[in-house]
């Protein structure tokens, strides 16, 4: 059994213990954390915590985590939209509502399950059994191009390019409101939201540098169609950055309005272009994914 200890600072004053743990223990599902609380495995300054317990500055939180069990991820015959494939990499056009790797509630219907079946297990093992071959990911409701590595050498090469910010990543999005300028840059650090540990936010104190370039493609009545180019790749970067300047993504109920006038599943965000140096040939390669039908239809509605 492993025991973790957290000293509560002023930023977490008043936060519920279950929400604090969801942010502090990334990779653990909320149901798992709730089970730990019910089993008395979480204490606040020596007293057993309840889900509703609120934290005070100076509290000492201890969590007794059971020894992890080696998970099993099954190969499943899931239909994949393959843009390109060779012995080193495979490029996928990920559809909406598909989770990239197994997590709570999604253990057999993820992209990884389908890749294990298609590639017959020949994927990079650097990120472990839950995320084989996964160098970067996109959110469940974001569509578009994703690269997966079939061996460790390819994985290391792509990971280095991501670290150096040399990979081309261009996204298409529809945001709320009409952006007046034709282009702009959001250069603002992103970190955990200090009031809501389930969200990210512009965090000047504890965030990591994040840069998003955007340009207007088309303006509508109350909305703007834009292209975003990423310099960095922080969690929810485009969603957080655009919301921070008053233009949250259409359909993004986490960072924007809770109600959407259109029947959408999550944010209108599409990873349109991905370019990188091939790990074996050394040549620059660029791949694109067409707009999904729902996105193209929405544009027609806004134009009409």
C-alpha positions, 0 to 999 in steps of 0.5 A: 500500500502506498500513502500520499500526503498533501499540505493544503495551501490558501489556493485550496481553502474551502475546496471539497475533498473529493474535488481536490483529490480529482485534481491532485490524483490525475489518472484516478476516476471519480468513482475510484476516489469516492470508493476510497473516501467511503472505505476511510482511506482518506484522512484530513489532519488525522480524521476520516474524511467524507466526500463533502468535507471541505479543506482549510489552509494548513490541513494535512491530507493523507491518502492510502492507495492500494497496490495497483493491479496490472490492468488488461486492455483487450484488442477489439475489432473497432472500425478505424479511419486510417489516413496513413500507415507504415512500420513506424506510425499510423495516422488516424482520423478520430471520430467524435465521442471516441475516447483515445485510451481506456479510462473509467466507463470506457474500457473496451471501446477506445481507440487503443482497443481498436489499435491493438486489434488492427496492429496485432499488439505491435505498438510502442510500450513507452506509455504502458499498457493503458496507452500503448503507442499514444504520443499525444491525445485529443479530447473525446469530443474533438475530431481529427488527426492523431498519430500513434507509434508502433515502436519505441524508436518512433515514439521517442522521435515524435515525443522529442519533436513535441517537446521542441514544439516543431510538430505542425498542429492546426485546428478548426473551431467555431467560437461564440461571439464575433472576433473583430481582429483578423488574427491574434495570439494568446500567450498565457500559462495554463494550469489546474483551475484553483477553484475547480480542480476538474478544469484547466485555466489560465494560471499565472502562478502555477501554469506552464507556458502555452501559446495559441495562434488564431486567425479568422476564416469566416464571421457569422451572426454571433459566431466566428469560424477560426483556425488555431495553430498550437505552439505548445500542447497543454491540456484543453489549450484551445478551449481554455485560451479562447474562453479566456479572451471571451470566445469559448468554443461553440458547444463547450459546456465546460468552459462556455455557456451551459446551454447550446442553441444547436444539438451538439455533443461537446465542443466544435473542434477539429484537428485538421492538420498534423505534420512532423519529421518521419522517425525513419526517413527524416522527411517532413510529412503532413496529414489532414482530415476532412471536416466531420459531417456535423461540423460541415452541416453546422457551417451551412446552417450558420451561413444560411 
